[in-house]
Amino acid sequence: MRCAKVFDYASGRGAEPRYGDILRPQVEVAHPKMLSELLSAAILLILVIDPFGNVPLVVSALQATPSARRRWVVLRECVIAYAVLLAFLFGGRGFLMLMHVSETSLSIAGGVILFLIALRMVFSHPDGVFGDTTDSEPLLVPLAIPAIAGPSALATVMLMASREPEHIDVWLLALTLAMAVTTLVLLAAGRLQRLLGERGMRAFERLMGLVLTAVAVEMLLTGIKSVAAQFRG
């Protein structure tokens, strides 16, 4: 198919448009949209992982760990959680197909889990968001799983990958950004708790819980609308 000629005002003659001129507007339109999707996904993952809400849990879990090893333990647990989330991001769609689980079911289940966790964030529980912790040095449980890579985070990355697999590179970058923020926050857990105090950390966790509640309700409504559309069809 031939490209239509454009008029060259300088020479008064028609000229063939360059491919860069044709593609540039599309790139300029797509770039802000992808940036918006990246920021939205990264913020959602940060809310779901809840690094600030996990600060008291990290401080409590590392009480029996020598101070020289605490940074190493936090880094190790964050790397493990990142690997688990990556596995669910890239393999989650195949797992859902293998288990014959629809996107609608995942959306509703993820919304329910998010809502329950958000309630525990808003209404403080004596055992914290994810339950009681052990007195030994944590390994995988409870920091990597379920504090960082919890059911809500796993369901969220699976839902992202299954809904829009063509944007997997955006979801990968968003997950990487969220985990980078999480790692930095948890590495500074002791300082943050001393700076903000217990009441300040609780207030911040409740604020994040309120935002996460709205996200959970939106996921539930999306799933319910999909079910209603199937019945109407």
N, C-alpha and C positions, 0 to 999 in steps of 0.2 A: 504494500500500500504506500503510495507516494505522499510525502508531507506537503501540505498546502503552502504556497509561497507567501511570504510576508513582504510588505512594501518597505523599501529602504528609502527613508526620507532624505538622506544625505545625497544619494546618487540619482534618486528618482526612478530606480529600477527595482524589480522584484528580486528577492533574495531567498534562498532556501534557509529555513530556520535551523539553527544549530541544536544538536541533541541536548547540550547543556542548558540552552534556553527553554527547551520543552520540559526537562525534568526538574529544573530548579524550583518552580512554583510548587510542584508536588512535594519535593523534599522540605520546602519551607513550611508547608501545611502539616506534613507528617511529623516534623521534629517537635513542635510544641505539644502535639497530642501524645507522642511517645514519652516525652518528658513528664507530662501530667500523669500518665499511667504509671510511670516509674515511681514518681513521688507518692502517688496514692497507694500503690502496692507496698512500698517501703514503710510508709507510716502505718498502714494496716498491720503489717508483720511486726513492727515495733510494739504496737498496742497489744497484739496477740501474745507475743513473747513476754512482754511486760518486764523489761530489765529493771526498772525502778522499783516495781513491786517485789522483785526477787532479791533486792538488796538485803532486807532483814534475813531472808532464808540463807543467802550466801554467808552472811556474818555468823549466823547460828550454826550452819553446817561446818564452818571452818574453825570453830572455837577450839577443837581438839587438835588442829593441824598447826605445826610450827609456823611461825610468821614467815620464815624464809621460803617455805614451800607453797604458801597460799597463792601467790601470783601464778606459779606453775600449774597448780591444781585448777584454778579458774580458766587458764588458757587451754588446758587439756580438755576440760568439760565443754568449753565452747566449741572446740574443734570437733569433738565427738557429736555434739548437737548439730553442728553445721553439716557434718557428713550424713547424719540421719535425715535431716531436712532435704538435702540434695537427693538422697535416694528416693524419697517420697515425691520430690518435684519431678524427677525424670522417670521414675518407675511407677508413680502413682496411677497414671492413666491405664497402663497395662494391668496393674493390680485390680483396678476397678472393673475392667473388662473381664478379667479372669474370674472375679467374684460375682459378675453380673449385677453390679451396683450402678444405678443410674446417677447422673449429675444432680437430679432433683433430690434423691435420697441423701446424697452427700451434703447438699446445701442445707437440708433440714437438720440432718444430724450435726453438722458443723455449727449451725445456728444454736441448737440446743446446748451443745458443749460450751460454746462461747458464752451463752447466757448464764449457765450455771457458774462458770468461772468468774464472770463479771459480777455476779451476785456476791460471791465470796470476796471479791475485791472491794465492793462497795460496803458490804456489811462484814466487818472484820471477824475472822474466825480464829479461835485460840491456837489452832494448829497451822495457821497460814492458808495460803491459797491451795497448796497441793498436799497438805497433810503434814504429819509429824516427820521429823528428821532423825537420823541416827547420830551417835556420838563419835563414830570413827571417821577417818578421812573419806570423803565421798568419792565414789568411782561409778560413773554412769548414772546411778540413782543417789540422791534425788535431783542433782543439779542439771546434768545433761538431759535426762529424762526423769520426770516430766516437767521440771521447772522451765527449761528453755525450749526443748523440742517436745512440748506437751501435745495432748490430743487436739487441742484447738489449732496449734501451729501446723501440725501434720495435716489436719483436714483442710486448712486454708491453702497450703501450697499445693495439695492434690487438686483442690477445686480450681485454683488458678491455671494449673497445667491442663486440666481436662476441659475447661471452658474455652480457653484460647491458646491451644498448643502452638499456634504460629507466632506467638509472642513469648516463647520460652526464654529467649535471650533477655527480654525485659524482666521477666520474673526472676531469672537467675541473678541479674544485677541488683534487683530490689532485695532479694534474700541476702545477698552479700553485704549490701549497705546496712540492712537491719541487724545482721550478725556482727558487723563491725561496731555499730553503736552499742549493741548489747555487751560485747566484750569489753569495750572501754568503760561502760557504766559499772559492770561487775568487777573489773579490776580496781575501780575506785570505790568499791562498796563500803569499806571501812571509813574512808574519809567522808563520803556522802552522808552516812548515818551520823557521824560526829557533827557534821556541818548543819544538817537539817534537823537532826534529832528524831526521836521515834514518832512524835506527833506530826512533824513535817512530812516524814516518809509515808505515814498512814494517809494524810490528807492528799498527797500526790497520787498515791495508789487508788484512792477512792475517785479522784478526778478521772484517771485513766479508765477505771471501771465503768464510770458513767458513759464515756465515749464508746467503750467496747460493748456496752449494753445496746447502744443504738446500732452498732455494726451487726450484732447478733440478731436483733429484731429484723434488720434489713435482709439478712441471709434467710431467715425463716419466712419472711413475706415473699421473697423471690421463689423459694421452693413451693410455698402454698399456691402462689399464682400459677406456677407451672403445672401443678396437679389439677387446679381448677380448669386450666386451658385444655388439659387432656380429657377431662370429663365433658367439657363443652364440645370438643371435637368429636 
